Amino acid sequence: MKTSWRILLFPLIPLYGLGVLLRNLCFDLGILKAHRFKVPVISIGNLSTGGTGKSPHILLLTDWLSPGNKVAVVSRGYGRNTKGFLYVNEHSTAKEVGDEPLQLKKNHPEIIVAVDEKRAHGISRVIQDHPDTDVVLLDDAYQHRHVKPGLNILLIDAQHFSKINLLLPAGDLREPFSARKRADIIIITRASPPLDPALVRAVKNRIGPQATLYFSSVAYEQPKAVFQSTTVPSLKAQNILLVTGIARPDELLRHLLRHDNRITHLSFPDHHQFSPGDLQKIRTEFLTLDDKNAFILTTEKDAMRISTPDAADILADIPMFYLPISIQVTSESSTTLKNIIDAYIRKN
């Protein structure tokens, strides 16, 4: 839905906001139950409906923790066509478990990844099946207050501080900005280095001193083939068909255009499940480029949904790559984020 049309829903904001306020009050007063667990639980979430980079931040935490701990990740599994509790394994598909849990499992086969729309049940099941679990990471669970995490990490997009932000349904905020006060750690995402002093001041003034503050940025890595091993292309001055099904592809677009690339962009909704018709459209669009050096580029999350047998039948003969990303964290405190997380796990 375009923003111009969403403004028509502005009168519904107070009703939505009242519902959020009453729900949070019920949890604060203990009317609604929040489950606590003996195993350390770290929640990673946001205030908006998407696009702050939860998946790569969970990957970062997993990179830090998995060498010395038995890590489990519990996610809702957004976009899947199944219900209830499921473990993610090497044979899972994005349709069964969601693109983000599948991406986590493919990057870290050694960790436990499970999906369950009822996070408390999902954690209980994981602990029951794997009693030696050292830490549970909760994906996109800031509003899922039926679980009381020991460490609550909130991600806020840096662009939040330079634009008007409205609650749903007219805007993208799930909760008002005051909900940040539940966070133990706040990470301002997409804050490209070097940090703008004006941004840092604006963030500190808005957030206040109640949470430890960090900034993070995206680092783009070398492209990887989606279907078959082939020569990795340069990302400079190329003719590229960019295929995305993510909430905010703007930063990726800016990165590619910065390198003098010619971009044709096919944009699909976030978590879009690519149909055979979509795949044929991608193929047709690529062939119209009429450039023997051209290639298709997508995101790693999209690759989880594109790399299916149906897609291979249609696109396997076309050079197609995904662009992995990683997260770099800078600190405005004297203590690194990794040290805080390690200390929390040791203590609990």
Disulfide bonds with the S-S distance in Angstrom:
none
